[in-house]
Amino acid sequence: MNRTISSALTLTAGALLSTSVFAASLNGTQWQTIDDKTGEKKAIIQLNESNGKVSGKIIKVLNKEEAKAVCTKCPGSLKNKPIEGLQILSGLKADGNNKWSDGKLVDPESGKTYSGKLTLSDNGQSLDLRGYVGSPLFGRSQTWQRIK
């Protein structure tokens, strides 16, 4: 009987842990971006959730020369705004299973706006960002690392 209770507790604990990962929140989390072309650490992004949507802004540019730069190529109200503090992600909606989609991404280097989606790893320590035009098949991905 003790073995049955022990097995039941183990299953319950496992279910609770998997549920907490499934219901992960990105609110207030910070992420280290890594350039998908160069492998260089670029910036620190803070994500926030509000009204079921995730947004993200650059809170620190790691290259001192680029830290004071403005986004000369950005569209609309983002044009000529400082890169540090720039909101680069908006409108990402939770799909379940640690995925968010239907958002917009702004690349501050090119000024282009892309459709985007995020996928949180099972252990919650990395975040895959996919920016694309039209179909997710046609785009670029970056993996960001959680800052503890």
Phi, psi and omega in degrees: 000319178301323180295322178295316179295317179299316178296319180296317178296320179297316179296318179296315179298318178298319179295319179296317179296317181292327177293321181292327176289319180299321184265029183301142176251143176262359185300122176079001182281151178242144187225140176270120178274146179230122182300128183288342180268319186255341184079004182281139173287127188251311189203171173245128182247137173251129179259145177222145176247134177209133180053037176078010180234145180258136173231164180210144178226154178283120178257344177204129172263129188279333177278116184302326179292326182272346186298331182264002184292156173245159183271084183291336183261357182293152181277158169051229185291347179275346183300131179065017174276150176300143178298314175292125183097354183286129175280116183251347178235141176204151170072015180286126183253140180295133176256354189090170181053037177060039178231143177229141182211185179064028179256181178240142178236140175245127175269110184293341178285317182261340184080002182279149177251136183233158166287154183209161175212155180235145173226122178273134179296161181302325181271358176076009185260349176223155184227123177266124179251130179236121175249138185204164174243125181079265182255145176302344177294334184250086181187196180231152178236151171226149173249125179256149179251135180294139174262127183272000000 
